[in-house]
Amino acid sequence: MSFDGQKLLALLPALYRLRDAQAALSGNLLSSDEQAELATLQSLAAPPTPAQQAMIDALTAKAARGPLASLLMVLAEQIAVVEQDLDQLYDDQFIETCAPWVIPYIGDLVGYQPVRGIPAGVASPRAEVANTIALRRRKGTALALEQLARDVTGWGAHAVEFFQFLAVTQYMNHIRPYNHYAPDLRHWQPRVYIDSGFDRTAHTVDVRRIAAERGRYNIQNVGIFLWSLNAYGVTMSPATAVAGNPLCFRFSSLGRDTCLFNSPQSQGVDIASAAGPPNVPGPLRRLQLCADICGIQSGKAPAVYYGAGLSLILQVDGKPLSATAIQVCNLSGADGSWINVPAAGAKYEVAIDPELGRIALAPPASGPTPSHDVRATYYYGFNADMGGGEYPRADTFALAATSAAPVARVPGDFPATPGGIQSALNALAGDGVVEITDSGTYQVPAGLVIDVALGGHIELRAADGCRPTLVLGAEIKVSGDQGAEFDLNGILVTASISPANASATLLRAPAQRPNGQASQLSRLGLTHCTLVPGWALNPTGTAKFAGQPTFIAEPSGLPVVIAKSILGAIRAPELATVAVADSIIDANGKMQVAYAAINAAASDQTGPGGALTLQDCTVIGKVHASLLTLASDCIFWSALAASDTWPAPLWADRKQSGCVRFSCLPQGAITPRQFECVTDAPGTPGPLFGSLRYGDSAYGKLLPDTDDTIRRGADDGGEMGAFHFVAAPQREIDLRARLLEYLPVGMEFGIFYES
């Protein structure tokens, strides 16, 4: 029951209520200030506002309230406080309604082990304790372990009880007809999934300890398989035509072979059945896609990988292709001589190779070969939200939608033509936003000239959920008047030409504006961008122009800020300042120059670049800076050539200023004072990368086998390098702690990374 003053007053005899009302009428109980305020409000000519009306009602009620009613109102307030406290005591018995301070106590009662809560799904302690209570009912089951692995890490996960796949004589009362001693070679699954998390082939017993991640198949062993790479989508992106053959294309906008990935299908909040290949972000294999398309064509199975809203769909000349028009096959071979390309009059219109990312169209039965517009929605693999993509980026926009800056959209306000982006920039008159609203490929043969007005701010960005590619025929040049700023966000930049000289680049901040005056640009920022290392890629994925700079800053004193980006080599003057965070600087080799002065000749790149700040970065190549202001949680992957003139692969002129901390350094590095750093020298453990070739799914990713001095050597116990923000080691530690709560007695578990 809730108490208030009127309810308490109603419980009293009528005699006291009447006398209290008479006391209220006989004398004005309002103070002089309250009387004046009430008179003023009542004399207003205009209708009172809601706030004024509320004040009138409050003062009128007070004037009509007697001394006894006022006293009971004060008593009712205190009774309400006690009543609320009693109600909260009841609510505190349940995790859904308890006060925040009670959560740790309930967690302690159920044996909840606190974790860092890195994925969003386990970031709330209340939700985590509630899930712990629910999971206790399924403690020890494979599905509970699988759900723990998925929720705690935020990655694709699958739990396997290895005793189910032991090659043993079976007990006749519990026959497992699916557990053949030898693999059934009539099906493709045993060969494709061998030694993976979905391997269902019987194995002989393995007596090695699974806790050391060596043995697997034994009675007490449970394997937790993790897919730590993510699948990132590209929507209706133009496929890249292969030179010399108008019927052959590649999915990648950079024209390189790339493996397509599966877009994982959700298992729901609570896992009711074990994960399968469609539920994890793994590479899309030929036989997987072939089985899916054959099932669609025969009508015997629903679509799993191909179709709208799934992992892959093709569009040719504006028309989406149905599964009946597609054949999955191996299209390997050198350009111009791919195998298994469709012949004229073939049954299928298109052949697809998901493992190489290739497309081949069938030629017409007669007549000349027409040109085709081929677009695809597909997924590629990568480790984190970096370098641009269709992941959410709106919170990183320099000029938000709420600002007054004008916005020019391409396409939309301006056509998607070679001059469309430049026309949009010109229309802004030096201040505003140019936003690219699709994931198309834009040919920019003349490059871009961007001149920011006095005190203006220009942002060239991809719209949230888009990943456009700019193919340059000339440099992007950015300059500005005093107080001018420029930002590039969410765009992939490559080139379609060869560099004219060693000082050519993709993005340049020149010393002079187009009108001949000195550029006074006050800030240049790159966020979630990729300036392709080596400018462009060969079909095999190697860089076409290894070591060629991708960004050059010429004005002295220009501050450059880079975050969540992938770049090639950088050149900056000695008085500039460059701050890089959560990024990869890749000069395409340990002996190439990743950072130095802009006037460095091709034969003598020894000039010091400007003051450099690096936080959570991976640098591939040699570095010479006038000052290392700070290098924290970084990996410097560099070395000297036999004929090198550099004294060290990492070289800072000023050693009395700056700091290098919790980083992996090359042997002989000349740096300011160091703290808790690791030296990569012969005979010592160094970083182990999944790949150092841009475009590979494991590019820049540290392998789980990397020594803990690097993989857990950052200041917070995480990994060094560009993917420090992913917190992969912390996720693994959280998972190990949580699994110990749910593992049946006598069982052991091991964690195996599938990607």
C-alpha positions in Angstrom: 0.0 0.0 0.0 1.3 3.5 -0.9 0.8 6.3 1.6 0.3 10.0 1.0 -0.9 12.9 3.1 -4.5 12.8 1.8 -4.9 9.0 2.5 -3.7 9.5 6.1 -6.0 12.5 6.5 -8.9 10.4 5.3 -8.3 7.9 8.1 -9.0 10.5 10.8 -12.4 11.3 12.2 -14.4 13.9 10.1 -14.4 16.3 13.1 -10.6 16.8 12.8 -10.7 17.1 9.0 -13.4 19.8 9.3 -11.5 21.8 11.9 -8.3 21.6 9.8 -10.2 22.9 6.8 -11.6 25.8 8.8 -8.1 26.6 10.0 -7.0 26.8 6.4 -9.9 29.1 5.5 -9.5 31.4 8.5 -5.9 32.4 7.8 -3.7 32.5 4.8 -0.9 29.9 5.3 1.2 31.2 2.4 4.2 33.4 3.0 4.3 36.9 1.6 6.6 35.9 -1.2 4.3 33.0 -2.1 1.3 35.2 -2.0 3.0 37.7 -4.3 4.0 35.0 -6.7 0.5 33.5 -6.8 -1.0 36.9 -7.5 1.4 37.5 -10.3 0.7 34.2 -12.0 -3.0 34.5 -11.7 -2.9 38.0 -13.2 -1.2 36.9 -16.4 -3.0 38.0 -19.6 -1.7 35.1 -21.7 -2.5 31.5 -20.9 0.0 30.1 -18.4 2.7 27.7 -19.6 2.7 24.1 -18.2 5.4 25.1 -15.7 3.4 28.2 -14.6 0.2 26.2 -14.3 2.0 23.6 -12.1 3.2 26.4 -9.8 -0.3 27.8 -9.6 -1.8 24.4 -8.7 0.9 23.9 -6.0 0.4 27.2 -4.4 -3.4 26.9 -4.5 -3.2 23.5 -2.9 -0.9 24.7 -0.2 -3.2 27.7 0.6 -6.2 25.2 1.0 -4.2 22.8 3.2 -4.5 23.1 6.9 -1.8 22.5 9.6 -2.9 18.9 10.3 -2.9 18.0 6.5 0.6 19.6 6.2 1.9 17.6 9.1 0.5 14.3 7.7 2.0 15.1 4.4 5.5 15.2 6.0 4.8 12.0 7.8 3.6 10.3 4.6 6.9 11.2 2.9 8.9 9.4 5.5 6.5 6.4 5.4 7.0 6.3 1.6 10.7 6.1 2.0 10.4 3.1 4.3 7.9 1.5 2.0 10.3 2.0 -1.0 13.2 0.5 1.0 11.0 -2.6 1.9 10.1 -3.0 -1.8 13.7 -2.8 -2.9 14.7 -5.4 -0.3 12.3 -7.8 -2.1 13.6 -6.7 -5.6 17.2 -7.3 -4.4 16.5 -11.0 -4.2 16.4 -11.2 -8.1 19.2 -10.4 -10.5 16.8 -8.8 -13.0 15.6 -6.1 -10.5 18.3 -5.8 -7.8 20.3 -2.7 -7.1 23.7 -2.4 -8.8 25.5 -2.9 -5.5 23.8 -6.3 -5.0 25.1 -7.8 -8.3 28.5 -8.9 -7.0 26.9 -10.6 -4.0 24.5 -12.6 -6.1 27.3 -13.4 -8.4 29.4 -14.7 -5.5 26.4 -16.9 -4.4 26.3 -18.7 -7.8 30.1 -18.8 -8.2 30.3 -16.2 -10.9 33.9 -15.6 -12.0 34.4 -11.9 -13.1 35.9 -11.4 -16.6 36.9 -8.3 -18.5 33.7 -8.4 -20.6 35.3 -7.3 -23.9 32.5 -8.3 -26.3 29.4 -6.3 -26.0 27.3 -9.4 -25.2 29.1 -9.8 -21.9 29.9 -6.2 -21.0 27.0 -5.9 -18.5 27.7 -7.6 -15.1 24.0 -7.9 -14.5 23.4 -9.8 -17.8 26.5 -11.9 -17.1 25.4 -13.0 -13.7 21.9 -13.7 -15.1 23.4 -15.8 -17.9 25.5 -17.7 -15.3 22.3 -18.7 -13.4 20.7 -19.9 -16.6 23.8 -21.8 -17.8 24.1 -23.6 -14.5 21.2 -25.7 -15.6 23.2 -26.9 -18.6 26.5 -27.1 -16.8 28.8 -29.7 -18.4 27.0 -30.0 -21.8 28.8 -29.3 -25.1 26.2 -26.7 -26.0 26.8 -24.8 -22.8 30.5 -24.8 -23.5 29.9 -23.7 -27.0 27.7 -20.8 -25.9 30.3 -19.7 -23.3 33.0 -19.7 -26.0 30.8 -17.6 -28.4 29.6 -15.1 -25.8 32.8 -14.6 -23.9 35.1 -14.2 -27.0 32.6 -12.7 -29.4 34.0 -15.0 -32.1 32.6 -18.0 -34.0 32.9 -21.0 -31.8 32.2 -24.8 -31.8 32.7 -27.3 -29.0 33.6 -30.9 -29.8 33.6 -33.9 -27.4 36.4 -35.9 -28.9 35.3 -39.2 -27.4 32.4 -39.3 -29.8 34.9 -39.7 -32.7 37.2 -42.3 -31.4 37.8 -45.3 -33.5 36.9 -48.0 -31.0 34.8 -51.1 -30.8 31.3 -49.9 -30.1 29.0 -51.1 -27.3 26.1 -52.9 -28.9 23.5 -51.2 -26.7 24.6 -47.8 -27.8 25.6 -48.1 -31.5 26.7 -45.0 -33.3 26.1 -45.8 -37.0 27.5 -42.5 -38.1 30.9 -43.2 -36.5 32.6 -45.2 -39.3 36.1 -46.5 -38.6 37.2 -45.3 -42.1 35.9 -42.1 -43.7 33.0 -42.4 -46.2 34.7 -41.2 -49.4 31.3 -41.1 -51.2 30.8 -37.7 -49.6 32.9 -34.6 -49.9 32.7 -33.5 -46.2 35.3 -35.9 -44.8 38.0 -34.5 -47.1 37.1 -30.8 -46.8 36.7 -30.8 -43.0 39.6 -33.1 -42.1 41.4 -31.9 -38.9 39.0 -29.0 -38.5 36.3 -28.3 -35.9 33.8 -30.1 -38.1 35.9 -33.2 -38.7 33.6 -36.2 -38.1 36.1 -38.9 -39.2 37.0 -41.5 -36.5 40.5 -41.2 -35.1 42.7 -43.5 -33.0 43.3 -42.4 -29.4 45.8 -39.6 -28.8 47.4 -39.8 -25.3 49.0 -36.3 -25.5 47.6 -33.6 -23.2 44.9 -31.5 -24.8 45.6 -28.8 -22.2 48.9 -28.2 -24.1 46.9 -28.1 -27.3 48.8 -31.1 -28.7 46.6 -34.1 -28.3 42.9 -34.2 -29.3 41.1 -37.5 -29.5 40.8 -39.1 -26.1 37.9 -39.9 -23.8 38.3 -36.9 -21.4 39.1 -34.3 -24.1 36.8 -31.4 -25.2 38.0 -29.1 -28.0 36.9 -25.5 -28.3 37.4 -24.3 -31.8 37.5 -20.5 -32.4 37.2 -18.5 -35.6 38.8 -15.2 -34.6 38.6 -13.6 -38.1 35.5 -11.6 -39.0 33.5 -11.6 -42.3 33.1 -8.1 -43.7 30.6 -7.5 -46.4 30.9 -5.6 -49.7 27.6 -4.6 -51.3 27.1 -4.5 -55.0 30.7 -3.7 -55.7 31.8 -3.8 -59.4 34.0 -6.8 -60.2 37.4 -6.1 -61.7 37.8 -7.2 -65.3 40.9 -9.3 -66.1 43.1 -7.6 -68.7 42.8 -9.2 -72.1 39.6 -11.1 -71.4 36.3 -9.3 -71.2 34.6 -12.4 -69.8 36.8 -12.9 -66.8 36.6 -10.9 -63.5 37.8 -10.9 -60.0 35.6 -10.0 -56.9 38.3 -7.8 -55.4 38.2 -4.1 -56.4 42.0 -4.3 -56.3 42.1 -7.0 -59.0 43.8 -9.7 -56.8 42.7 -13.2 -56.0 40.9 -13.3 -52.7 39.1 -16.0 -50.8 35.5 -15.3 -50.1 34.1 -15.8 -46.6 30.9 -17.0 -45.2 28.6 -14.6 -43.5 27.7 -16.4 -40.3 24.1 -17.2 -39.6 23.0 -16.5 -36.1 22.3 -19.4 -33.7 20.1 -17.2 -31.6 20.6 -15.8 -28.1 20.5 -19.3 -26.5 22.2 -22.1 -28.6 19.9 -25.0 -29.1 22.0 -26.9 -31.6 25.7 -27.1 -32.3 27.3 -24.8 -34.7 27.9 -25.9 -38.3 29.9 -24.4 -41.1 27.1 -21.8 -41.9 27.3 -20.5 -38.4 31.0 -19.4 -38.4 32.9 -16.8 -40.4 35.1 -19.3 -42.3 36.5 -19.4 -45.9 33.8 -20.3 -48.4 35.0 -23.5 -50.1 34.2 -24.6 -53.6 32.5 -27.8 -52.5 30.4 -26.0 -49.8 29.1 -23.5 -52.4 28.6 -26.2 -55.0 26.5 -28.3 -52.7 24.5 -25.3 -51.7 23.8 -24.3 -55.4 23.0 -27.9 -56.4 20.5 -28.1 -53.5 18.9 -24.9 -54.7 18.8 -26.0 -58.3 17.2 -29.4 -57.4 14.8 -27.8 -54.9 15.8 -30.3 -52.2 17.5 -27.8 -49.8 17.1 -24.2 -48.9 19.7 -21.7 -49.8 22.6 -21.4 -47.3 25.3 -19.4 -49.0 24.0 -18.1 -52.3 21.1 -15.6 -52.4 19.9 -12.2 -51.2 20.9 -11.6 -47.6 23.3 -14.6 -47.6 27.1 -14.8 -48.3 27.1 -14.2 -52.0 25.0 -12.9 -54.9 25.9 -11.9 -58.4 24.4 -9.3 -60.7 25.2 -9.2 -64.4 24.1 -6.1 -66.5 21.7 -5.1 -63.7 20.1 -8.5 -63.4 20.6 -10.7 -60.3 21.6 -14.2 -61.2 19.7 -17.1 -59.9 21.4 -20.2 -58.7 20.3 -22.1 -61.8 22.6 -20.0 -63.9 25.8 -20.6 -61.8 28.4 -23.3 -61.8 31.0 -23.6 -59.1 34.4 -24.8 -60.3 38.1 -24.4 -60.1 39.2 -21.4 -62.1 42.9 -21.6 -61.4 45.5 -20.8 -63.9 47.4 -17.7 -65.2 45.4 -14.8 -66.6 44.2 -15.6 -70.1 44.3 -19.4 -69.5 42.0 -20.1 -66.6 40.8 -23.7 -66.6 37.1 -24.7 -66.6 35.8 -21.4 -68.1 32.4 -21.8 -69.7 32.2 -22.6 -73.4 29.9 -21.0 -75.9 26.4 -22.3 -75.5 27.2 -23.8 -72.1 24.4 -24.8 -69.7 25.4 -22.3 -67.1 25.9 -18.5 -67.7 28.6 -18.0 -65.0 31.3 -20.0 -63.3 32.5 -19.0 -59.8 35.6 -19.9 -57.9 35.0 -18.8 -54.2 38.5 -19.9 -53.1 40.3 -17.7 -55.6 37.6 -15.0 -55.9 37.2 -15.4 -59.7 34.2 -15.1 -62.1 34.0 -16.3 -65.7 31.1 -15.6 -68.0 30.0 -17.8 -70.8 30.7 -16.3 -74.3 27.8 -15.7 -76.7 26.8 -18.5 -79.0 27.6 -16.3 -82.0 28.7 -12.7 -82.7 31.2 -10.5 -81.0 31.8 -10.7 -77.3 30.0 -7.9 -75.5 31.2 -6.0 -72.4 29.4 -6.7 -69.2 28.8 -4.9 -65.9 29.3 -7.5 -63.2 28.6 -6.6 -59.6 28.7 -8.8 -56.5 27.7 -8.7 -52.9 30.2 -10.9 -51.0 32.2 -11.2 -47.8 36.0 -11.1 -47.2 37.9 -12.0 -44.1 39.8 -9.7 -41.8 40.8 -9.4 -38.2 39.2 -6.1 -37.1 37.4 -2.9 -38.0 40.4 -1.2 -39.7 41.2 0.3 -43.1 37.6 1.0 -44.1 34.6 -1.2 -44.7 30.9 -1.5 -44.3 31.1 -1.7 -40.5 29.7 1.2 -38.4 32.0 4.3 -38.5 29.6 7.2 -38.0 31.0 8.1 -34.6 34.4 8.8 -36.2 33.1 11.4 -38.7 34.9 14.7 -38.2 31.8 16.6 -39.3 28.7 15.0 -37.9 25.2 15.1 -39.5 24.2 17.6 -36.8 26.8 20.2 -38.0 25.9 23.0 -40.3 28.5 22.0 -42.9 27.1 21.5 -46.4 27.1 17.9 -47.7 27.6 16.9 -51.3 26.8 13.2 -52.1 28.3 11.1 -54.8 26.4 9.6 -56.5 23.2 11.5 -55.8 24.0 15.2 -55.9 26.8 14.4 -58.4 27.2 11.5 -60.8 29.6 8.6 -60.4 31.7 9.7 -63.3 35.5 10.3 -63.4 34.9 14.0 -62.5 32.0 13.5 -60.1 34.1 13.6 -56.9 36.1 16.7 -58.0 32.9 18.5 -59.0 31.4 17.8 -55.6 34.6 19.2 -54.0 34.5 22.3 -56.1 30.8 22.9 -55.2 31.7 23.1 -51.5 34.0 26.2 -52.1 36.5 24.9 -49.6 34.3 24.0 -46.7 31.9 21.0 -46.2 31.5 17.2 -46.7 31.8 15.1 -49.8 30.1 11.7 -49.0 30.3 8.7 -51.3 27.2 6.7 -50.7 28.0 3.2 -52.2 30.7 0.6 -52.4 31.6 1.3 -56.0 34.9 1.7 -57.8 35.6 5.3 -58.9 38.1 6.0 -61.6 39.9 9.3 -60.9 42.3 9.7 -63.8 43.2 13.3 -63.1 43.5 12.8 -59.3 41.9 15.2 -56.9 42.8 18.8 -56.0 41.5 19.9 -52.6 42.0 23.4 -51.3 40.4 24.2 -48.0 39.1 27.7 -47.4 40.2 30.1 -44.6 39.1 28.4 -41.3 37.3 25.8 -43.3 37.0 22.0 -42.9 36.6 19.5 -45.7 35.9 15.9 -45.1 36.0 13.3 -47.9 34.3 10.2 -46.6 32.4 7.1 -47.3 28.9 7.0 -45.9 28.3 4.7 -43.0 27.9 1.1 -44.3 29.9 1.8 -47.6 33.3 0.9 -48.8 34.2 2.8 -52.0 37.5 2.4 -53.9 39.3 5.3 -55.6 41.5 4.3 -58.5 43.9 7.2 -59.1 45.5 8.3 -62.3 47.3 11.1 -60.4 47.8 12.2 -56.9 45.3 13.5 -54.4 46.6 17.0 -53.4 45.4 18.6 -50.2 46.2 22.2 -49.2 44.5 25.0 -47.4 44.4 28.5 -46.0 45.1 29.5 -42.4 43.2 27.3 -39.9 42.1 24.9 -42.6 41.5 21.2 -41.8 41.0 18.1 -44.0 39.8 14.6 -43.1 39.7 11.4 -45.1 37.4 8.7 -43.7 36.5 5.1 -44.8 38.0 5.1 -48.3 40.2 2.6 -50.1 42.8 4.3 -52.4 44.8 2.6 -55.1 46.4 3.6 -58.4 46.2 2.6 -62.0 49.5 4.0 -63.1 53.2 3.5 -62.5 55.0 6.0 -60.3 56.9 8.6 -62.3 59.7 8.9 -59.7 60.7 8.0 -56.2 58.8 11.0 -54.8 55.4 10.2 -56.4 52.7 9.2 -54.0 48.9 8.6 -53.6 48.1 11.4 -51.1 50.2 14.5 -50.9 50.0 17.7 -48.8 51.9 20.0 -51.0 53.8 23.1 -49.8 51.9 25.4 -52.1 48.2 25.9 -52.8 46.9 25.9 -56.4 47.1 29.8 -56.4 50.8 29.7 -55.7 50.5 30.8 -52.0 52.1 28.8 -49.2 49.8 26.1 -47.8 48.8 26.7 -44.2 46.8 23.6 -43.6 46.5 23.2 -39.8 45.6 19.5 -39.7 45.3 16.5 -41.9 43.5 13.4 -40.6 43.1 9.8 -41.9 40.6 7.5 -40.2 39.5 4.0 -41.3 41.3 4.5 -44.6 43.6 2.3 -46.7 46.3 3.7 -48.9 47.3 0.5 -50.6 50.8 -0.5 -49.6 52.8 -0.6 -52.8 50.1 1.5 -54.6 48.4 -1.5 -56.3 48.4 -5.2 -56.2 49.3 -7.9 -58.7 46.7 -10.7 -59.2 48.7 -12.9 -56.8 48.5 -10.2 -54.1 52.1 -8.9 -54.2 52.7 -5.2 -54.3 53.3 -3.7 -57.7 55.6 -0.9 -56.5 57.0 -2.1 -53.2 58.4 0.7 -50.9 56.8 3.5 -52.9 55.4 6.1 -50.5 51.7 6.4 -50.2 51.5 9.6 -48.2 53.8 12.7 -48.4 53.5 15.8 -46.2 55.5 18.8 -47.4 54.5 21.8 -45.2 56.7 22.2 -42.1 54.8 22.0 -38.9 51.8 20.2 -40.4 50.1 18.0 -37.8 49.1 14.6 -39.3 46.7 12.3 -37.3 46.1 8.8 -38.5 43.8 6.2 -36.8 42.5 2.7 -37.6 44.1 2.9 -41.1 46.5 0.9 -43.3 49.1 2.8 -45.2 52.2 2.2 -47.2 55.4 4.2 -46.6 55.1 7.8 -45.2 57.4 10.8 -45.9 57.2 13.9 -43.7 59.5 16.9 -43.2 61.6 17.2 -40.1 59.4 19.8 -38.4 56.1 18.1 -39.1 54.3 15.9 -36.4 52.8 12.6 -37.3 50.6 10.7 -34.8 49.4 7.2 -35.6 47.2 4.9 -33.6 45.8 1.4 -34.2 47.2 1.3 -37.7 49.6 -0.6 -40.0 52.4 1.2 -41.8 53.7 -1.2 -44.5 56.6 -0.5 -46.7 56.3 -4.0 -48.3 59.4 -5.4 -46.7 61.7 -5.3 -43.6 64.4 -3.6 -45.6 62.2 -1.0 -47.3 61.9 2.5 -45.8 58.6 3.0 -43.9 59.1 6.5 -42.5 61.7 9.1 -43.4 62.1 12.6 -44.8 60.3 13.7 -47.9 63.5 14.8 -49.6 65.1 11.4 -49.4 66.4 10.2 -52.7 65.8 6.6 -53.9 69.5 5.8 -53.3 69.9 7.6 -50.0 66.8 7.6 -47.9 68.4 8.7 -44.7 66.8 12.1 -43.9 64.9 12.1 -40.6 61.1 12.4 -40.8 59.2 14.6 -38.4 58.4 13.9 -34.7 56.5 10.5 -34.7 54.0 9.2 -32.2 52.9 5.6 -32.5 50.4 3.9 -30.3 49.3 0.3 -30.9 50.9 0.2 -34.4 52.6 -2.4 -36.6 55.4 -0.9 -38.7 56.9 -3.0 -41.5 60.1 -1.4 -42.8 62.8 0.9 -41.5 62.1 4.1 -39.6 64.1 7.3 -39.3 62.5 10.1 -37.2 63.9 13.2 -35.8 62.1 12.4 -32.5 60.1 9.4 -31.3 57.8 11.3 -29.0 56.1 8.0 -27.9 56.1 4.5 -29.2 53.8 2.3 -27.1 52.6 -1.3 -27.6 54.1 -1.3 -31.1 55.8 -3.8 -33.3 58.7 -2.6 -35.5 59.4 -5.3 -38.1 62.5 -4.1 -39.9 66.1 -5.1 -40.7 69.2 -3.7 -42.5 70.4 -4.9 -45.9 74.0 -6.0 -46.3 74.9 -2.8 -48.1 72.7 -0.5 -46.0 74.0 3.0 -45.0 71.6 3.2 -42.0 73.2 2.7 -38.6 70.0 0.9 -37.4 66.6 -0.2 -38.8 64.8 2.0 -36.1 66.6 5.3 -35.7 65.6 8.5 -33.8 68.0 11.4 -33.9 67.0 12.8 -30.5 67.6 10.2 -27.8 67.2 12.6 -24.8 63.5 13.1 -25.5 60.6 10.7 -26.0 59.9 7.2 -24.8 59.6 3.7 -26.2 57.5 1.3 -24.0 56.1 -2.2 -24.2 57.2 -2.6 -27.9 59.0 -5.1 -30.0 62.2 -3.4 -31.5 64.7 -4.6 -34.1 68.2 -5.4 -33.1 70.4 -2.3 -32.6 67.5 0.2 -32.5 68.6 3.8 -31.7 65.8 5.1 -29.6 65.0 7.2 -26.5 64.8 5.5 -23.2 63.1 2.1 -23.3 60.8 0.5 -20.8 59.7 -3.2 -20.9 60.6 -3.6 -24.6 61.5 -6.8 -26.5 64.3 -7.0 -29.0 63.8 -9.1 -32.1 67.2 -10.6 -32.6 68.5 -13.9 -33.9 67.9 -16.6 -31.3 65.1 -14.7 -29.6 61.4 -15.2 -30.2 59.9 -12.7 -32.5 56.4 -11.9 -33.8 54.7 -14.5 -36.0 52.3 -13.0 -38.5 49.5 -14.8 -40.3 50.5 -12.9 -43.4 52.4 -9.7 -44.4 50.7 -9.4 -47.7 48.0 -6.8 -47.8 44.6 -8.3 -48.8 45.1 -11.6 -47.1 42.6 -12.3 -44.4 45.2 -12.8 -41.7 47.2 -9.7 -42.8 49.1 -8.2 -39.8 47.5 -10.7 -37.4 49.7 -12.3 -34.7 49.4 -16.0 -34.6 48.4 -17.7 -31.3 51.9 -19.4 -31.4 53.6 -16.0 -31.0 55.7 -15.9 -27.8 53.9 -14.4 -24.8 56.6 -11.7 -24.5 55.0 -10.2 -27.6 51.4 -11.6 -27.7 50.9 -10.6 -24.0 53.6 -8.0 -23.7 51.6 -4.8 -24.0 51.0 -2.5 -21.1 47.6 -4.1 -20.2 48.7 -7.7 -20.9 47.4 -7.7 -24.4 49.2 -8.2 -27.7 51.6 -5.6 -29.2 50.9 -4.2 -32.6 48.0 -2.8 -34.6 45.4 -5.2 -33.4 46.0 -4.5 -29.7 42.5 -3.0 -29.5 41.0 -6.4 -30.4 42.2 -7.8 -27.1 42.5 -11.3 -28.4 44.7 -12.7 -25.5 42.3 -11.2 -22.9 39.4 -12.9 -24.6 41.2 -16.2 -24.5 42.0 -15.7 -20.8 38.4 -14.9 -20.1 37.3 -18.0 -21.9 39.7 -20.2 -20.0 38.5 -18.8 -16.7 34.8 -19.3 -17.6 35.3 -22.8 -19.0 36.7 -24.0 -15.7 33.4 -23.3 -14.1 31.4 -25.5 -16.4 33.8 -28.3 -17.4 32.7 -31.7 -16.0 34.9 -33.3 -13.4 37.8 -35.3 -14.9 37.5 -33.6 -18.3 40.1 -31.4 -20.0 39.7 -28.8 -22.7 41.9 -27.3 -25.3 41.5 -24.1 -27.4 42.2 -24.4 -31.2 42.1 -21.4 -33.6 40.6 -22.2 -36.9 41.3 -18.7 -38.2 
